[in-house]
Amino acid sequence: MNSSASSGPAPLSRRQEYRQATIEEIKGLARCQLAEHGPGALSLRAIARDMRMASSALYRYFASYDDLITALCVDAYNSVADALTQARDARPADDHAGRWWAICHAHRRWALDNPADFALIFGTPVPGYQAPARVTGPAAGRLAAALFDVYAAAAHARAARPDRTQVPEKLEVGELLTELLPEAGAHHPPRLAGIAATAWASVLGYLVAEIFGSLTRLIPDTDQLYDAHLRTVMLGMGFDPDLIQAAGRDEA
């Protein structure tokens, strides 16, 4: 066997290590700004000042302000996708309701732990910024796949019954779903895609109200309320009620 073929990638040079460390430092400071001031207040000049370097030097690492925002978006999408896939894979493959329950709870934990990243990709758009789909698409597609695949598997196994939902059978799949999931037509028929999309929109709405709104002042026990909300969402998706109850017990 050729030992060079199995030895893995070559180690980074000192210059490459320094460059990567600088990129991570820039992104870390940018995340701090996002957490403190929100997506619209990110300042390259302030980052450069904190790093004790000229603002022009930042352009050696990110060609523009938009490129830095894009890198942060990709990191955020990959981070939440990792959290969801790990939660999904921790449940048995045939526990379809349990898998949906798990990914929804994983998303809430991620959002509460990373409110700035949550705001960046799910909150108010950054003024003047348009995410380049060719760059952010693969990471966002990982998130979409984790969601849609779990529900599609549940529907195919009849753990969820689309005919019990209020989503009409005849829907048209939008271009964004096709871009994120190129095989959406084969694996995610329009009705299934519509059910998963409306369910996820409901979950996101809850999280926005909890993290940025006044939900915690209205109902302090948001843990219990989220479980109730999730059961309601899953009933609306056509999941079997007994499976929903079992999913909640197993998570606890």
Summary of the structure (lengths in Angstrom):
residues: 252
radius of gyration: 20.9
end to end distance: 48.8
largest distance: 65.1
contacts: 726
relative contact order: 0.11
helix: 73%
strand: 1%
